[in-house]
Protein backbone atom coordinates (compact mmCIF):
# COMPACT_ATOMS: atom_id res chain seq x y z
CA UNK A 1 0.00 0.00 0.00
CA UNK A 2 1.26 3.50 -0.80
CA UNK A 3 -0.02 6.38 1.28
CA UNK A 4 0.75 9.92 0.25
CA UNK A 5 0.21 12.86 2.57
CA UNK A 6 -0.07 15.98 0.46
CA UNK A 7 0.79 19.35 1.96
CA UNK A 8 2.99 22.37 1.66
CA UNK A 9 4.70 22.02 5.03
CA UNK A 10 2.16 23.72 7.26
CA UNK A 11 1.60 22.60 10.84
CA UNK A 12 -1.60 20.73 9.91
CA UNK A 13 0.17 18.83 7.16
CA UNK A 14 3.00 17.81 9.46
CA UNK A 15 0.56 16.61 12.13
CA UNK A 16 -1.41 14.62 9.55
CA UNK A 17 1.78 12.94 8.31
CA UNK A 18 2.61 11.93 11.90
CA UNK A 19 -0.93 10.69 12.52
CA UNK A 20 -0.86 8.55 9.36
CA UNK A 21 2.45 7.00 10.43
CA UNK A 22 1.02 6.24 13.89
CA UNK A 23 -2.10 4.61 12.41
CA UNK A 24 0.01 2.47 10.07
CA UNK A 25 1.98 1.26 13.08
CA UNK A 26 -1.15 0.69 15.20
CA UNK A 27 -2.85 -1.33 12.46
CA UNK A 28 0.30 -3.21 11.57
CA UNK A 29 -0.24 -2.66 7.84
CA UNK A 30 2.61 -2.77 5.38
CA UNK A 31 2.66 0.63 3.76
CA UNK A 32 4.99 3.17 2.28
CA UNK A 33 4.12 6.58 3.73
CA UNK A 34 5.33 9.50 1.63
CA UNK A 35 5.04 13.23 2.25
CA UNK A 36 4.44 15.17 -0.97
CA UNK A 37 5.11 18.89 -0.74
CA UNK A 38 5.64 19.75 -4.40
CA UNK A 39 2.71 21.91 -5.54
CA UNK A 40 2.87 20.60 -9.11
CA UNK A 41 2.62 16.98 -7.87
CA UNK A 42 -0.27 17.90 -5.57
CA UNK A 43 -2.19 19.59 -8.39
CA UNK A 44 -1.56 16.62 -10.73
CA UNK A 45 -3.52 14.49 -8.29
CA UNK A 46 -6.47 16.88 -8.63
CA UNK A 47 -6.11 18.21 -5.09
CA UNK A 48 -6.78 21.94 -4.73
CA UNK A 49 -6.73 22.13 -0.93
CA UNK A 50 -4.32 20.54 1.53
CA UNK A 51 -3.72 18.65 3.69
CA UNK A 52 -4.83 15.55 1.83
CA UNK A 53 -4.42 11.77 1.96
CA UNK A 54 -4.03 9.63 -1.15
CA UNK A 55 -4.12 5.84 -0.77
CA UNK A 56 -2.92 3.78 -3.74
CA UNK A 57 -3.63 6.69 -6.09
CA UNK A 58 -7.12 7.47 -4.75
CA UNK A 59 -7.75 10.75 -2.93
CA UNK A 60 -9.46 9.85 0.35
CA UNK A 61 -9.69 13.30 1.94
CA UNK A 62 -8.60 16.82 1.00
CA UNK A 63 -8.73 20.20 2.64
CA UNK A 64 -8.88 18.99 6.22
CA UNK A 65 -7.13 16.79 8.76
CA UNK A 66 -9.13 13.68 9.63
CA UNK A 67 -8.84 12.12 13.08
CA UNK A 68 -7.09 8.80 13.61
CA UNK A 69 -10.32 6.77 13.52
CA UNK A 70 -11.17 8.19 10.11
CA UNK A 71 -7.64 7.51 8.86
CA UNK A 72 -8.02 3.88 9.99
CA UNK A 73 -11.13 3.55 7.81
CA UNK A 74 -9.16 4.71 4.77
CA UNK A 75 -6.46 2.11 5.38
CA UNK A 76 -8.64 -0.93 5.90
MDTraj code that builds the backbone (N, CA, C; nanometers):
import mdtraj as md
import numpy as np

residues = "UNK UNK UNK UNK UNK UNK UNK UNK UNK UNK UNK UNK UNK UNK UNK UNK UNK UNK UNK UNK UNK UNK UNK UNK UNK UNK UNK UNK UNK UNK UNK UNK UNK UNK UNK UNK UNK UNK UNK UNK UNK UNK UNK UNK UNK UNK UNK UNK UNK UNK UNK UNK UNK UNK UNK UNK UNK UNK UNK UNK UNK UNK UNK UNK UNK UNK UNK UNK UNK UNK UNK UNK UNK UNK UNK UNK".split()
xyz = np.array([
    [0.0844, -0.1161, 0.0000],
    [0.0000, 0.0000, 0.0000],
    [0.0895, 0.1232, 0.0000],
    [0.0526, 0.2230, -0.0790],
    [0.1258, 0.3498, -0.0805],
    [0.0323, 0.4594, -0.0314],
    [0.0766, 0.5297, 0.0710],
    [-0.0018, 0.6377, 0.1284],
    [0.0762, 0.7661, 0.1096],
    [0.0120, 0.8634, 0.0461],
    [0.0754, 0.9920, 0.0254],
    [0.0017, 1.0972, 0.1077],
    [0.0771, 1.1737, 0.1834],
    [0.0207, 1.2862, 0.2572],
    [0.0638, 1.4110, 0.1816],
    [-0.0351, 1.4816, 0.1275],
    [-0.0071, 1.5984, 0.0462],
    [-0.0179, 1.7238, 0.1310],
    [0.0823, 1.8102, 0.1212],
    [0.0788, 1.9350, 0.1958],
    [0.2032, 2.0173, 0.1702],
    [0.1913, 2.1440, 0.1961],
    [0.2990, 2.2374, 0.1661],
    [0.3909, 2.2645, 0.2848],
    [0.3810, 2.1853, 0.3903],
    [0.4702, 2.2023, 0.5033],
    [0.4101, 2.2779, 0.6201],
    [0.2811, 2.3026, 0.6150],
    [0.2163, 2.3722, 0.7256],
    [0.2062, 2.2792, 0.8475],
    [0.1702, 2.3361, 0.9589],
    [0.1600, 2.2603, 1.0838],
    [0.0579, 2.1466, 1.0708],
    [-0.0563, 2.1747, 1.0078],
    [-0.1605, 2.0725, 0.9908],
    [-0.1112, 1.9561, 0.9062],
    [-0.0351, 1.9872, 0.8039],
    [0.0174, 1.8828, 0.7156],
    [0.1170, 1.7942, 0.7899],
    [0.2011, 1.8564, 0.8690],
    [0.3002, 1.7808, 0.9456],
    [0.2327, 1.6903, 1.0476],
    [0.1300, 1.7412, 1.1143],
    [0.0558, 1.6611, 1.2126],
    [-0.0166, 1.5452, 1.1458],
    [-0.0723, 1.5691, 1.0271],
    [-0.1410, 1.4621, 0.9553],
    [-0.0422, 1.3531, 0.9153],
    [0.0752, 1.3910, 0.8690],
    [0.1783, 1.2938, 0.8315],
    [0.2129, 1.2060, 0.9518],
    [0.2313, 1.2678, 1.0676],
    [0.2614, 1.1926, 1.1897],
    [0.1466, 1.1001, 1.2275],
    [0.0239, 1.1496, 1.2172],
    [-0.0930, 1.0687, 1.2518],
    [-0.1044, 0.9472, 1.1599],
    [-0.0792, 0.9659, 1.0311],
    [-0.0856, 0.8549, 0.9360],
    [0.0199, 0.7502, 0.9721],
    [0.1401, 0.7943, 1.0044],
    [0.2451, 0.6996, 1.0428],
    [0.2053, 0.6225, 1.1694],
    [0.1455, 0.6894, 1.2658],
    [0.1018, 0.6240, 1.3887],
    [-0.0063, 0.5205, 1.3606],
    [-0.1020, 0.5545, 1.2742],
    [-0.2102, 0.4615, 1.2407],
    [-0.1546, 0.3392, 1.1683],
    [-0.0612, 0.3599, 1.0772],
    [0.0011, 0.2474, 1.0066],
    [0.0647, 0.1523, 1.1070],
    [0.1347, 0.2075, 1.2046],
    [0.1981, 0.1257, 1.3084],
    [0.0936, 0.0550, 1.3937],
    [-0.0094, 0.1275, 1.4365],
    [-0.1150, 0.0693, 1.5202],
    [-0.1863, -0.0464, 1.4503],
    [-0.2136, -0.0290, 1.3210],
    [-0.2855, -0.1332, 1.2463],
    [-0.1935, -0.2459, 1.2011],
    [-0.0647, -0.2200, 1.2005],
    [0.0301, -0.3207, 1.1565],
    [0.0243, -0.3479, 1.0072],
    [-0.0169, -0.2480, 0.9290],
    [-0.0240, -0.2659, 0.7839],
    [0.1118, -0.2364, 0.7218],
    [0.1373, -0.3022, 0.6114],
    [0.2607, -0.2766, 0.5379],
    [0.2302, -0.1647, 0.4392],
    [0.2938, -0.0521, 0.4612],
    [0.2664, 0.0628, 0.3758],
    [0.3887, 0.1516, 0.3645],
    [0.3984, 0.2133, 0.2503],
    [0.4990, 0.3169, 0.2279],
    [0.4271, 0.4498, 0.2485],
    [0.4725, 0.5280, 0.3449],
    [0.4116, 0.6581, 0.3725],
    [0.5057, 0.7653, 0.3200],
    [0.4531, 0.8489, 0.2304],
    [0.5335, 0.9497, 0.1635],
    [0.4700, 1.0867, 0.1843],
    [0.5519, 1.1853, 0.2143],
    [0.5037, 1.3227, 0.2248],
    [0.5332, 1.3916, 0.0924],
    [0.4302, 1.4491, 0.0316],
    [0.4443, 1.5170, -0.0969],
    [0.4204, 1.6660, -0.0736],
    [0.5255, 1.7463, -0.0960],
    [0.5113, 1.8894, -0.0737],
    [0.5375, 1.9729, -0.1990],
    [0.5458, 1.9059, -0.3123],
    [0.5641, 1.9745, -0.4399],
    [0.4269, 2.0130, -0.4958],
    [0.4025, 2.1425, -0.5106],
    [0.2715, 2.1911, -0.5539],
    [0.2281, 2.1319, -0.6876],
    [0.3195, 2.1173, -0.7795],
    [0.2868, 2.0603, -0.9108],
    [0.2363, 1.9161, -0.8947],
    [0.3036, 1.8372, -0.8115],
    [0.2622, 1.6983, -0.7873],
    [0.1259, 1.6926, -0.7194],
    [0.1019, 1.7845, -0.6268],
    [-0.0269, 1.7898, -0.5572],
    [-0.1383, 1.8199, -0.6574],
    [-0.1172, 1.9199, -0.7412],
    [-0.2188, 1.9587, -0.8391],
    [-0.2438, 1.8484, -0.9418],
    [-0.1402, 1.7719, -0.9775],
    [-0.1562, 1.6624, -1.0729],
    [-0.2499, 1.5544, -1.0195],
    [-0.2618, 1.5459, -0.8887],
    [-0.3525, 1.4488, -0.8287],
    [-0.4946, 1.5033, -0.8191],
    [-0.5143, 1.6267, -0.8646],
    [-0.6470, 1.6875, -0.8625],
    [-0.6835, 1.7486, -0.7284],
    [-0.5858, 1.7655, -0.6417],
    [-0.6107, 1.8214, -0.5088],
    [-0.5864, 1.9713, -0.5135],
    [-0.6876, 2.0487, -0.4725],
    [-0.6777, 2.1941, -0.4726],
    [-0.6594, 2.2502, -0.3324],
    [-0.6818, 2.1670, -0.2313],
    [-0.6731, 2.2128, -0.0933],
    [-0.6046, 2.1062, -0.0093],
    [-0.5053, 2.1479, 0.0675],
    [-0.4323, 2.0539, 0.1528],
    [-0.4617, 2.0861, 0.2984],
    [-0.4367, 1.9934, 0.3878],
    [-0.3717, 1.8645, 0.3687],
    [-0.4651, 1.7638, 0.3017],
    [-0.4053, 1.6592, 0.2502],
    [-0.4827, 1.5547, 0.1828],
    [-0.4136, 1.4197, 0.2013],
    [-0.4940, 1.3148, 0.1900],
    [-0.4419, 1.1775, 0.1958],
    [-0.4805, 1.1066, 0.0673],
    [-0.3815, 1.0427, 0.0055],
    [-0.4031, 0.9629, -0.1149],
    [-0.3559, 0.8216, -0.0829],
    [-0.4444, 0.7234, -0.1035],
    [-0.4116, 0.5838, -0.0772],
    [-0.4169, 0.5080, -0.2091],
    [-0.3042, 0.4525, -0.2479],
    [-0.2920, 0.3783, -0.3735],
    [-0.3519, 0.4556, -0.4914],
    [-0.3206, 0.5858, -0.4965],
    [-0.3626, 0.6693, -0.6085],
    [-0.5011, 0.7288, -0.5977],
    [-0.5756, 0.6974, -0.4929],
    [-0.7119, 0.7470, -0.4754],
    [-0.7148, 0.8506, -0.3632],
    [-0.7640, 0.9706, -0.3940],
    [-0.7748, 1.0754, -0.2928],
    [-0.8853, 1.0361, -0.1953],
    [-0.8500, 1.0237, -0.0681],
    [-0.9460, 0.9846, 0.0351],
    [-1.0046, 1.1047, 0.1083],
    [-0.9227, 1.2080, 0.1273],
    [-0.9691, 1.3297, 0.1942],
    [-0.8789, 1.4448, 0.1511],
    [-0.9382, 1.5641, 0.1366],
    [-0.8596, 1.6818, 0.1002],
    [-0.9188, 1.8047, 0.1681],
    [-0.8306, 1.8932, 0.2076],
    [-0.8729, 2.0195, 0.2644],
    [-0.8986, 2.0194, 0.4133],
    [-0.8695, 1.9069, 0.4772],
    [-0.8879, 1.8987, 0.6218],
    [-0.8050, 1.7844, 0.6766],
    [-0.7883, 1.7850, 0.8092],
    [-0.7127, 1.6793, 0.8759],
    [-0.8091, 1.5850, 0.9469],
    [-0.8240, 1.4637, 0.8960],
    [-0.9132, 1.3677, 0.9628],
    [-0.8514, 1.3176, 1.0926],
    [-0.9363, 1.2704, 1.1840],
    [-0.8844, 1.2122, 1.3079],
    [-0.8340, 1.0706, 1.2807],
    [-0.7711, 1.0114, 1.3797],
    [-0.7089, 0.8795, 1.3615],
    [-0.8108, 0.7718, 1.3258],
    [-0.9300, 0.7777, 1.3832],
    [-1.0317, 0.6768, 1.3516],
    [-1.0722, 0.6838, 1.2052],
    [-1.0831, 0.8031, 1.1526],
    [-1.1171, 0.8194, 1.0113],
    [-1.0027, 0.7696, 0.9231],
    [-0.8795, 0.7988, 0.9622],
    [-0.7640, 0.7506, 0.8855],
    [-0.7643, 0.5989, 0.8829],
    [-0.7970, 0.5350, 0.9942],
    [-0.8020, 0.3885, 0.9991],
    [-0.9003, 0.3340, 0.8963],
    [-1.0129, 0.3990, 0.8792],
    [-1.1130, 0.3546, 0.7807],
    [-1.0551, 0.3580, 0.6378],
    [-0.9759, 0.4595, 0.6102],
    [-0.9162, 0.4706, 0.4772],
    [-0.8143, 0.3609, 0.4494],
    [-0.7531, 0.3086, 0.5561],
    [-0.6459, 0.2113, 0.5381],
    [-0.6918, 0.0672, 0.5488],
    [-0.8143, 0.0450, 0.5792],
    [-0.8641, -0.0926, 0.5902],
    [-0.9186, -0.1413, 0.4593],
])
top = md.Topology()
chain = top.add_chain()
for i, resn in enumerate(residues, 1):
    res = top.add_residue(resn, chain, resSeq=i)
    for name in ("N", "CA", "C"):
        top.add_atom(name, md.element.get_by_symbol(name[0]), res)
traj = md.Trajectory(xyz[None], top)
